[in-house]
Amino acid sequence: MSYSPFKIEKSTDGGLNWSEVADIPQGTFTASISGIIDSQETKFRARAYYGAVYSGYSDIETQTCQWIPMAPTNLTLSCGI
């Protein structure tokens, strides 16, 4: 089975405006999206393409990322007298 390349778009205003954030090559099934803001609801959608012909959009996926800070490691304590 051959899979078409596809484009991923995101919206941070409830779906009113969309911007392309990734152009995924044929046969690739994952993407890393940067620029996501902590606690901001972000909507994503995708559509396949072949040349200038585009499919319809996928269902919209809504995500709100919560960044959890990592605990510090390798700490040392010095006491001055």
Secondary structure, 3 states (H helix, E strand, C coil): CCCCCEEEEEECCCCCCCEEEEEECCCCCCCCCCCCCCCCEEEEEEEEEECCEECCCCCCEEEECCCCCCCCCCCCCCCCC
